[in-house]
Amino acid sequence: MQPTPRPPPPRPGYVRPKHYAWAALLERTFAVDVLACPDCGGRLRFIATIEDRTVIEKILRHLKLAIDPPAPAPARVPAWLPGFD
């Protein structure tokens, strides 16, 4: 078994990015453009990130959505696993 060949060295002047944007990583991983508008296909952009719990609760109440996350359901035993009923 031969070792895998090394990739070619980077071209002169190339600077490796220190990070990738989350949307670029999702697109590379799952081939889904998360910033494409589902209605018109235009580009979506962030306006703000909301971290204050009271503001989040106010928005969720206005949209008539649940404020608290649902409780997780207990794990189920797979039917194919012998010895557990």
Secondary structure, DSSP 8 states (H G I E B T S, - for coil): -----------TT----S---HHHHHHHHHS--TTB-TTT--B---------HHHHHHHHHHTT--SS----------TTSTT--
